[in-house]
């Protein structure tokens, strides 16, 4: 490393909120991680094995979808999605 390296820039801080499943079921996401979302945007749905919707999953706040469950199966309390935004912007 060079002896006179510049200090590393400060990384931005982010806040986030998680969206959990309310039922066991099959998870069908509507959006991919990295997608900006408004509050109320549909992130996906949980269905039972016969196709009945158990839970329509909506973004609780605006931000960016930074995580989405990639498994089809979800149990009650599973992390389905995570939304993040720059700290201090709420």
TALIN-V734791 format. One record per backbone hydrogen bond with DSSP energy under -0.5 kcal/mol. NH is the residue of the N-H (numbers start at 0). CO is the residue of the C=O. Records with the same first field share a line. If there is no record, write none. Layout:
NH: CO ; CO
This chain:
4: 1
14: 84
16: 82
18: 80
20: 77
24: 73
25: 46
26: 71
27: 44
28: 26
29: 42
30: 42
33: 64
34: 31
36: 62
39: 58
40: 37
42: 56
43: 56
44: 27
45: 54
46: 25
47: 51
50: 47
53: 45
54: 45
56: 43 ; 54
57: 55
58: 40
62: 36
63: 83
64: 34
65: 63 ; 81
66: 81
68: 79
73: 24
76: 20
77: 74
79: 18 ; 77
80: 18
81: 66
82: 16
83: 63
84: 14
86: 12
88: 85
